[in-house]
Amino acid sequence: MPEFTSHDAGTPSWVDHAAIEIGASNEFYGTLFGWEPDDQGEDMGHYTQFRKDGKTVAGNMPVMGDGQPTSWTSYVSVDSADETIERARNAGAIIFAEPIDVSDLGRMAVFADPTGAVIGVWEPKSFIGAELAGESGGFSWTELNTRDLPAAKAFYAEVFGWEPNDFDMGAMPYTEWKLGDATVAGMLPMPDMVPDEVPSYWLVYFGVDDTDAFVAHASQLGATTLLAPTDIPPGRFAVLADPDGATFAVIKMNG
């Protein structure tokens, strides 16, 4: 079982969701994945940690204002949020949330890369991020859908030290982001089906046991299927939008 007590700097370590109505969103995801919501209280803005078998897997929080879109955000573990944000700023990022301490849990910041995709960084203190990942019911992958591959390659190499590894998946080029010998994330050109007004974005994947059954269950709970279950070399995946409109993907890995 892929349990974690730490995450290497430069690797995705946490994902969270911004909800229009936190109670309804907690119920949707709790029912869908079998997650147990743990409300952190009024002092923490009713931020919710989702748990599976007692281990943290993801977060949920109310949107901060009318202008904030509901979405899933990926966070990369870093040694210093402040130093990472300065590299991101110098590389052309738009900073949405400057580095800030989150109680004694850690230090976070959020920015958009030069192609418009939003991502966060997490400098862990008492909270490492996900204690369970890479299996059914946990986040298993994060993938950049971008309208400017060269700009993204230059940016993430500068900010996180990632190296792009390009290969052919048949229908379109695909890039694995490498940190040393480890593959930490993915990237592909924005699919043609995505409307022109949608900016580049990071898509969060969750592991499931049966993609088709999961999509059918999600539909019953009010999710919208954006891409029906499809086979790709790593497994069978689908892309969904939750009742708030936030997009996420699920995958049953081969093997």
Summary of the structure (lengths in Angstrom):
residues: 255
radius of gyration: 17.1
end to end distance: 15.0
largest distance: 49.5
contacts: 836
relative contact order: 0.16
helix: 18%
strand: 45%
